Amino acid sequence: MRLIIAEKPSLARAIAQALPGSGRRQDGYIDCGDTRVTWCFGHLLEQAEPEAYDPRYKRWHLEHLPIIPDQWQLKPRADARKQLSLIKKLAKESDQLVHAGDPDREGQLLVDEVISTFRLGAARQQQVQRLLVSDLTPAAITRALKALRPNSEFIPLSVSALARSRADWLYGINMTRLCTLKGRQAGYQGVLSIGRVQTPLLALVVQRDASIASFSPHDYFEVDACMAMAQGRAEAFRARWQPSEACEAWCDEEGHVLSARLADHVATTITNQPATVSGVDRKQKRQGPPLPYNLSTLQIDAAKRFGMSAQQVLDTCQALYERHTLITYPRSDCRYLPKDQHENAPGILASLADSAPSLRDALKGADSSRESKAWNTRQVGAHHAIIPTGRTLDADKLSQAEQRLFELIARQYIAQFHPAWCFQDTRIELRIEGGTFVANERIWQTAGWKALFQKETTQETPNSGTQANPGALDDIKEGATLWCLRGERLDRTTQAPAPFTDASLLSAMTNIARFVTDAELRKVLRDTDGLGTEATRASIIELLFKRSFLRRDGKSIRASEAGKALVSQLPASMTTPDMTARWEAELNAISRREAGYQGFMTQLVEQLTPLIETLGNQSFTDFSALPAPPGKKATGTRRRTRKSSGGRSRTTGKSPT
């Protein structure tokens, strides 16, 4: 008998459908003849709390820190004991075990943790096989079942995930207890939770708020040349002045001209003067459709369009996935699709006529034989992009939020079967009385997929210079002489940075590398998921709200007084994303067998003690006048939120990410 242990129920069902046999559903597994398929639902085992190592740790005291386990312990989740016992029983009845976790670091550890509880002998451990599934179509799973590999090949990946898990525990437990106790000494009764991800995220918001508060607006000036094709003709287009290096003394760091007198001088000088076309750059361009969504891009779009929070999007997607089975796995970090899934396109498109009636016009122009760049099997990792499944469901059975998100996902998928957006960009450079002026023009030739995105179908403009009326620059050639009717000074005022919103905060997390100054660390963060993962970002943001470190001001996200006070007390090493980048570099090296678990953990332990001493000597006086968050007390009791069935990440008040 063979036992396949899947990471989640949905994967188990997909594997069972690809196996021969009746696929009889039993309590906790599916019987497929000589193969049984069972499942986890997230981590069935979790790191033990400090009191499991020593009963004294149940109460929080500074003298206990740092808490560093000599022998790490895992314990079954309370809601997972029954399933864990069943898997152990099935394993004893089987002569072949197959690991079917997601093909990533956490997926490898998740099932390896369960297998470790079986206490297999060395010979049997070597016989465990690995099933790598990145596409849930029966054909893809059938291929994967024929290409099983020894699970032992993936030990470094599991060790890397284990190191990450234990490091987050050490950092979160110790620093949260330390800061909470120091806050309590100052009179603050809230939990001051610290995490490798949540704390730099909070610092981003605090720093943005500080930039807004300290911002001092100032006036600056631009100059437009109102151009005609010849003297005596009407205005045809405008060109924007590009200040030269000689003007730097009158400019700010952004290159804005601060002198009204200088701008007036330029405007007067160019009035009623000839202009020479010194350069013409005319390009035909085509742009394919945007890739299908992953979770972060869907959360960002939904926040912009509908004001939905990251958690609302995740919860709604989970309902579309689990309850309605209208979309594929929603916690994906991938925006590509496996090539062999292209053959499903006609059926999926046909189903959308009923499930998304508002998109019927978009469906009329879709050509299912068209293959966009989204179909790229090499780019598909643990999961592929979020797309419709092809199941037909009456749209009236969906809530407003479900309908909105489903239509976003469906429209992004339909766009893959529309032609490219074709346009011509023209950039004209002019010389007028020794100054340089630039005009831009974009002419749409074929709207293509752009027609599906009505709000974005305005005639978009290149960023520099001014936008001419369509066709105004068509016949202009380099060397031609035109006429400047007049110069006009434009008065502007610098704008403060915008407060974070749900969309911009998620975007900052996914593009966190731009907030890191170290080039090597910046590259590491570009090559990874950014700050947090697709599955954890929403819960981390929500945790900061629950801890009352963040607050909402309309659509804006602001730091609370407690959030500001916490960041002000912490050293830069705890409030920047640099540590996450360093960890990721080390963890990736472990997964490639280029570094070891012990070295990584030893380095972290060596950093904890001086960090605890430094913070332990601070008074945390910024918290002395702050009331406790509503309903929150620093009692040392645990508060936990978990993903719904099928997820694996969790956030705890005692060991936050």
LINHULIN-V110825 format. One record per run of one state. SS is the DSSP state (h for helix, s for strand, l for the rest). FROM is the first residue (numbers start at 1). TO is the last residue. If there is no record, write none. Layout:
ss-><SS & SS>
from-><FROM & FROM>
to-><TO & TO>
This chain:
ss-><l & s & l & h & l & s & l & s & l & s & l & s & l & h & l & h & l & h & l & s & l & h & l & s & l & h & l & h & l & s & l & h & l & s & h & l & h & l & s & l & s & l & h & s & l & s & l & h & l & s & l & s & l & h & l & h & l & s & l & s & l & h & l & h & l & s & l & h & l & s & l & s & l & h & l & h & l & s & l & s & l & h & l & h & l & s & l & s & l & s & l & h & l & h & l & h & l & h & l & s & l & s & l & h & l & h & l & h & l & h & l & h & l & s & l & s & l>
from-><1 & 2 & 7 & 9 & 19 & 24 & 27 & 29 & 33 & 35 & 40 & 45 & 48 & 50 & 53 & 55 & 59 & 62 & 65 & 74 & 77 & 78 & 93 & 96 & 101 & 105 & 117 & 122 & 128 & 129 & 131 & 138 & 146 & 149 & 151 & 186 & 198 & 215 & 219 & 229 & 237 & 243 & 245 & 251 & 252 & 257 & 258 & 260 & 271 & 273 & 288 & 293 & 294 & 295 & 307 & 310 & 323 & 327 & 328 & 337 & 338 & 339 & 356 & 357 & 365 & 375 & 376 & 377 & 380 & 386 & 387 & 388 & 389 & 395 & 398 & 400 & 418 & 421 & 433 & 435 & 447 & 448 & 453 & 454 & 457 & 466 & 468 & 481 & 494 & 500 & 501 & 502 & 511 & 512 & 516 & 519 & 528 & 537 & 547 & 550 & 554 & 556 & 560 & 561 & 570 & 572 & 576 & 578 & 592 & 597 & 617 & 621 & 624 & 640 & 643 & 650 & 653>
to-><1 & 6 & 8 & 18 & 23 & 26 & 28 & 32 & 34 & 39 & 44 & 47 & 49 & 52 & 54 & 58 & 61 & 64 & 73 & 76 & 77 & 92 & 95 & 100 & 104 & 116 & 121 & 127 & 128 & 130 & 137 & 145 & 148 & 150 & 185 & 197 & 214 & 218 & 228 & 236 & 242 & 244 & 250 & 251 & 256 & 257 & 259 & 270 & 272 & 287 & 292 & 293 & 294 & 306 & 309 & 322 & 326 & 327 & 336 & 337 & 338 & 355 & 356 & 364 & 374 & 375 & 376 & 379 & 385 & 386 & 387 & 388 & 394 & 397 & 399 & 417 & 420 & 432 & 434 & 446 & 447 & 452 & 453 & 456 & 465 & 467 & 480 & 493 & 499 & 500 & 501 & 510 & 511 & 515 & 518 & 527 & 536 & 546 & 549 & 553 & 555 & 559 & 560 & 569 & 571 & 575 & 577 & 591 & 596 & 616 & 620 & 623 & 639 & 642 & 649 & 652 & 657>
